[in-house]
């Protein structure tokens, strides 16, 4: 993915405009502006930039660092593959729940779709199930790990799903 000079200039302008805002509002405005500016390339760009921002935030000693339960020992945040390997989900329902957790907590998505989960499978180099949508429906309807999002085909993690990922995975022998 290549970013033009004009796009970089626009990104710098956006960053300057949102500096005085509170962190949550700032992040949402940046998400919207970058998605409009970069279109389909936004997610790739955002993932790279977000990881760099988090590293800078940690090294600067900011108090606004995310949940320490999710941090690595050196203060960084894992890639989706590292997170998957750490949690060791064993069923397709657990896998989509782990991916949903990663998307919400590390990529800051409020909701995720089947396409987001498909990209997560690809990025973590995990073999996809025959029908990802069925795994999502099972995680929602059979296990209660997911709940409906704001529109059909969108999902969010439930408290049960968060507890699974934070406290129950990897499974103890």
C-alpha positions as CSV (number, residue, x, y, z in Angstrom):
1,X,0.0,0.0,0.0
2,X,1.4,3.4,-1.0
3,X,0.3,6.7,0.5
4,X,0.7,9.8,-1.6
5,X,2.2,13.1,-0.3
6,X,-1.2,14.7,-0.5
7,X,-2.7,11.9,1.7
8,X,0.2,12.3,4.3
9,X,-0.4,16.0,4.3
10,X,-4.1,15.4,5.0
11,X,-3.3,12.9,7.7
12,X,-1.0,15.4,9.4
13,X,-3.8,18.1,9.2
14,X,-6.3,15.7,10.8
15,X,-3.9,14.9,13.6
16,X,-3.3,18.6,14.3
17,X,-7.1,19.3,14.4
18,X,-7.9,16.5,16.9
19,X,-4.9,17.1,19.3
20,X,-6.9,19.0,21.9
21,X,-9.8,16.5,22.0
22,X,-10.2,13.7,24.5
23,X,-8.6,10.4,23.4
24,X,-11.8,8.5,22.6
25,X,-13.3,11.3,20.5
26,X,-9.9,11.8,18.8
27,X,-9.7,8.1,17.9
28,X,-13.2,8.0,16.4
29,X,-12.7,11.2,14.3
30,X,-9.3,9.9,13.0
31,X,-11.0,6.5,12.2
32,X,-13.7,8.2,10.1
33,X,-11.4,10.7,8.4
34,X,-8.8,8.0,7.5
35,X,-11.5,5.6,6.2
36,X,-12.8,8.4,3.9
37,X,-9.3,9.4,2.8
38,X,-7.9,5.9,2.2
39,X,-10.9,3.8,1.4
40,X,-10.2,0.1,1.3
41,X,-6.6,0.6,2.3
42,X,-7.7,2.1,5.6
43,X,-7.6,-1.1,7.7
44,X,-4.1,-2.0,6.5
45,X,-2.8,1.5,7.2
46,X,-4.7,1.8,10.5
47,X,-3.2,-1.5,11.8
48,X,0.4,-0.4,11.1
49,X,-0.1,3.1,12.4
50,X,-2.0,2.0,15.5
51,X,0.8,-0.4,16.5
52,X,3.3,2.4,16.1
53,X,1.2,4.8,18.2
54,X,0.8,2.3,20.9
55,X,4.6,1.6,21.0
56,X,5.2,5.4,21.2
57,X,2.6,5.8,23.9
58,X,4.1,3.1,26.0
59,X,7.7,4.4,25.6
60,X,6.6,8.0,26.5
61,X,5.2,6.7,29.8
62,X,1.6,7.9,29.1
63,X,-1.0,6.9,31.7
64,X,-3.5,6.1,28.9
65,X,-2.1,2.7,28.1
66,X,-4.7,0.0,27.5
67,X,-5.6,-2.8,29.7
68,X,-2.4,-4.4,31.1
69,X,-4.0,-7.8,30.9
70,X,-3.7,-7.5,27.2
71,X,-0.1,-6.3,27.0
72,X,2.9,-8.4,26.4
73,X,5.7,-8.4,29.0
74,X,7.6,-5.7,27.2
75,X,4.6,-3.5,27.0
76,X,3.8,-4.1,23.3
77,X,0.6,-5.6,21.9
78,X,0.5,-8.9,20.1
79,X,-0.2,-9.4,16.4
80,X,-3.4,-11.4,15.7
81,X,-1.3,-14.5,15.1
82,X,0.5,-14.1,18.4
83,X,-2.7,-13.6,20.2
84,X,-4.3,-16.6,18.6
85,X,-1.3,-18.8,19.4
86,X,-1.4,-17.6,23.0
87,X,-5.1,-18.3,23.5
88,X,-5.1,-21.7,21.7
89,X,-8.8,-21.8,20.8
90,X,-9.8,-25.3,19.8
91,X,-13.2,-25.0,18.1
92,X,-14.5,-22.7,15.3
93,X,-16.8,-21.0,17.9
94,X,-13.8,-20.3,20.2
95,X,-11.7,-19.1,17.2
96,X,-14.3,-16.6,16.0
97,X,-14.7,-15.4,19.6
98,X,-10.9,-14.9,20.0
99,X,-10.8,-13.0,16.7
100,X,-13.8,-10.9,17.7
101,X,-12.0,-10.0,21.0
102,X,-8.9,-9.1,19.1
103,X,-10.8,-6.9,16.7
104,X,-12.6,-5.1,19.5
105,X,-9.7,-4.6,21.9
106,X,-6.7,-4.2,19.7
107,X,-8.1,-2.9,16.4
108,X,-10.8,-0.9,18.3
109,X,-13.7,-2.0,16.2
110,X,-17.0,-1.5,17.9
111,X,-18.6,-4.3,15.8
112,X,-17.3,-6.8,13.4
113,X,-18.6,-8.8,10.4
114,X,-18.0,-12.1,8.7
115,X,-15.6,-10.3,6.4
116,X,-13.6,-9.0,9.3
117,X,-13.4,-12.5,10.8
118,X,-12.4,-13.9,7.4
119,X,-9.5,-11.4,7.2
120,X,-8.5,-12.4,10.8
121,X,-8.3,-16.1,9.7
122,X,-6.1,-15.0,6.8
123,X,-3.8,-12.7,8.8
124,X,-3.3,-15.3,11.5
125,X,-2.7,-18.0,9.0
126,X,-5.4,-20.3,10.4
127,X,-7.4,-22.6,8.1
128,X,-10.9,-21.2,7.6
129,X,-14.0,-23.3,8.4
130,X,-16.3,-24.3,5.5
131,X,-18.9,-21.6,6.6
132,X,-17.6,-18.8,8.8
133,X,-21.1,-17.4,9.2
134,X,-22.2,-20.6,10.8
135,X,-19.4,-20.4,13.4
136,X,-20.5,-16.8,14.2
137,X,-24.2,-17.8,14.5
138,X,-23.2,-20.7,16.8
139,X,-21.0,-18.5,18.9
140,X,-24.0,-16.2,19.3
141,X,-26.9,-18.6,19.6
142,X,-25.5,-21.7,21.2
143,X,-22.7,-20.4,23.4
144,X,-23.7,-16.7,24.0
145,X,-20.1,-15.5,23.2
146,X,-21.4,-12.9,20.7
147,X,-24.4,-10.6,20.5
148,X,-26.1,-8.9,17.6
149,X,-24.6,-5.6,16.4
150,X,-26.4,-2.5,15.2
151,X,-27.3,-4.1,11.9
152,X,-27.8,-7.6,10.5
153,X,-24.5,-9.4,10.0
154,X,-22.7,-7.4,12.6
155,X,-21.6,-8.8,15.9
156,X,-20.1,-7.7,19.2
157,X,-18.5,-9.7,22.0
158,X,-20.7,-10.5,25.0
159,X,-19.5,-10.5,28.6
160,X,-19.5,-14.3,28.3
161,X,-17.2,-14.1,25.3
162,X,-14.9,-11.7,26.9
163,X,-14.6,-13.9,30.0
164,X,-13.9,-16.9,27.8
165,X,-11.0,-15.1,26.1
166,X,-9.6,-13.3,29.2
167,X,-10.0,-16.0,31.8
168,X,-10.8,-19.5,30.3
169,X,-8.3,-19.6,27.3
170,X,-6.0,-21.3,27.0
171,X,-7.7,-24.2,28.5
172,X,-6.0,-25.7,31.6
173,X,-5.1,-29.4,31.3
